[in-house]
Amino acid sequence: MPVKNYHTPYLEEALDSMFGQTSSEWLLRVIVEPEDTDRIATVLKSALRDSRISLVVNQGQRLAGAFNSGMRAADTEFVAILLADDRWELNAVEVLQYSVAAHPEVDFFHSGLRIIDERGMFISPIRHPSRALNLELFIEGEAVKHLLCWRRSMALAVGGMDESINDVGPDDYDFPWTMFEQGARFHAVDECLYDYRDHRDAYRGTTHLPRSTHLDRLRRILEKHRVPGLVIKSRLRYARHTFLRQCLFRNRLDRWLKERVLGIDPASGWREKYNRWDAGNV
C-alpha cells in the first residue's frame, strides 16, 4: 500500500479493512517516500504496533517504484495491491488463499470490484472479471481490474512495474499486460474482493492529474505494447470522451488557473456513470 497523497479517513478505512479480515494470515507493507518516513510513521503509530504491518521506503520512481520496492521487501509468494483510499472486502485474504491453493499453476489473480463514494457507500453493481483474456481486452483497458494478486518471483523476473510510466497505469494496466505477454497464467476470481473509491475529497490520480498527462501515458503504454497507430488514435479519442472526462484539469496551465486563480471546487467535476455494469462478465 503506497501512502503519499492520502486522506486520513480513507487511510483509516483501508487499514480497518485489513484488520477486519476473516483470515489473519496477511502482511502489509506500507510504502512511503524517503522524506515522508517520519511523518507517516507518526500517522500510523497505532497500526504499526501490529507486527504484520511495516514501513518500506520507496527506492524507485513514483508509484511504480513504490510497488517495486514493496515487492522486493515482501516475504510471501504472492503479493497484492491495496490503495490507501480503497478497501478490501473482509474475506479477500481468505478467498485469495483458497484460490492460490486451488490453482497452483496460476501466476495472476484478478477479482470483481465495486465502486464506493466518499462516504463508503456502494454506487455501482459488481463489475465481474473477464474470464478469457485477449489482446483486444488489454487494448480497451478492460482486461483485469482490482483486486490484483500476482506471483512475486515472476513479476520481479520480468522487471517489475515500469517506472518510466510514472503515475498513470503502471500497476493496473501496463503491468498485467506485460505479465500476460510474458506468459503469466491468469485466473478470474468472480467474487467481489475490492472496493474502489470515486472521490473528490483529496488527491486522486484519476481526477487530479491533468488529462494531457493521462493521454500521454496512455499513448506510451499502447506504443510500448506495439499497438498500431490508428488503433492508438481511436483509443485516445475514446478515452478523452469517456472516463477521462473525470479529469478536473485539461493540462498543467488549466490546473494552475483553476486552483490558484478561479478557486474551482473539485467536487463539481464530472462523474462516471457506473450503473452500466451488469451482473455478467464485462
Buried (B, 14 or more C-beta within 10 A) or exposed (E): BBBBEBBEBBBBBBBEBBBEBEBEEBBBBBBBBEEBBEEBEEBBEEBBEEEBBEBBBBEBBBBBBBBBBBBBBBEEEBBBBBBBBBBBBBBBBBBBBEBBEEEEEBBBBBBBBBBBBBEEEEBBBBBBBBEEBEEEBBBEBBBBBBBBBBBBEBBBEBEBBBBEBBBBBBBBBBBBBBBBEEEBEBBBBEBBBBBBBBBBBBBBBBBBBBBBBBBBBBBBBBEBBEBEEEEBEEBBEEBBEEBBEBBBBEBEEBBEBBBEEEEEEBEEBEEBEBEEBEEEEE
